[in-house]
Amino acid sequence: MFAYPSIDPVAIALGPVRIHWYGLMYLIAFVAAWWLGKLRARQAHSPVEPEQVDDLIFYGALGVVLGGRIGSVIFYNFGEFAQNPLYLFKIWEGGMSFHGGFLGVLAAMAWYRRKLGCGFWQLTDFIAPLVPLGLAAGRLGNFINAELWGAPGKVPWAVKLSCEQFPPDRYVDYAGPLCFAARHPTQLYEMLLEGLLLFAVLWWLSAKPRPVMSISAWFLVLYGAARSAVEFIRLPDAHLGYLFGTDWLTRGIVLSLPMIIVGLVLLVVARRKGEYAAIS
């Protein structure tokens, strides 16, 4: 085990201007998606031209930011929002949801694909491999911010925290408020599974033409499975706790299971239809 290094959340400070590591991770995510999009747009079976990638990433970024904030409020802080609807605009208090950002991107792509003149699933197949490196950057940002910790663990890479770094009243703990216990770095697990591994698989799958919606389907299945697996040892926030009287079912699992189911259905449909994207 090793002690958490207490990283300053501010990456760059220039007078009154402060750039936080978490914000920098978002910038890295969008730049990575833009660069990978340029590479994918050169493929013969791409529905997107290289010069269209800039606008694609712009609309995708809007979907991530707006959907992520709205999803965080609706999925994880609805009670506070119901009492004070202006809470939605308190962005300085933080709060972003992957599932909300995911839905936001889908909405943005459903609108933007009309300008491109391609099918919805063709476009989501194109963008799916662009997403995981951004997810990896975001999870690294969670680690730097010392948030989203896991249960106590005896693995060699467990992270030892102080009570200041792990507030006892912030999470529902497996064994009570053991703020000095060495914990699973679940942010890094998610960085590896939802980020790097998912990217490697999707990039390999998309290297040649596949049936329409199959890449999107694999994204749903693999992300949902990876997220659900880590959720078994990732601690839920205290105000949410475990659901339906269990000691394992979290909001993250509930939101991820539909992704797996929909993804499996799409894989079957894609295989039966056997429809390939038009070669540009």
Protein Blocks (a to p, Z undefined) as FASTA:
>chain_A
ZZdehiafbfbdghjbccdfklmmmmmmmmmmmmmmmmmmmpmklcbdfklmmmmmmmmm
mmmmmmmmmmmmmmmmmmmmmmmmmlmmmmmngpidfklmmmmmmmmmmmmmmmnopafk
lmmmmmmmmmmmmmmmmmmmmmmnopaiacddfbfkbccddfklmcfklpccfkopafkb
ccddfklmmmmmmmmmmmmmmmmmmmpccdehklmmmmmmmmmmmmmmmmmmpccdfklo
pgehiakbcfklmmmmmmmmmmmmmmmmmmmnopacddZZ
